[in-house]
Amino acid sequence: MEARVVELEVKTAFQDDLLETLNEIVTRQEQQIDLLQKQFKALYQQMQSQGQGGGNDGNPRHEIPPHY
């Protein structure tokens, strides 16, 4: 009986450690997702501003080569 209690305590300790580790991973992933969303939004806004004020439609064929 004593061995079973010890085994359950060990399993509980491992599960607590695993839960804490997974929680840290989820927190880091949430921060990474937030950063990626901000970067995506900035790139999207940059593309929108280039499309409206740049004078071309974003097609490389319509751009003047640098040697002209």
GIRA-V27339 format. One record per backbone hydrogen bond with DSSP energy under -0.5 kcal/mol. CO is the residue of the C=O (numbers start at 0). NH is the residue of the N-H. If there is no record, write none. Layout:
BEGIN
co=(CO:CO)
nh=(NH:NH)
END
This chain:
BEGIN
co=(0:1:2:3:4:5:6:7:8:9:10:11:12:13:14:15:16:17:18:19:20:21:22:23:24:25:26:27:28:29:30:31:32:33:34:35:36:37:38:39:40:41:42:43:44:45:46:47:48:49:57:58:59:64)
nh=(4:5:6:7:8:9:10:11:12:13:14:15:16:17:18:19:20:21:22:23:24:25:26:27:28:29:30:31:32:33:34:35:36:37:38:39:40:41:42:43:44:45:46:47:48:49:50:51:52:53:59:61:62:67)
END
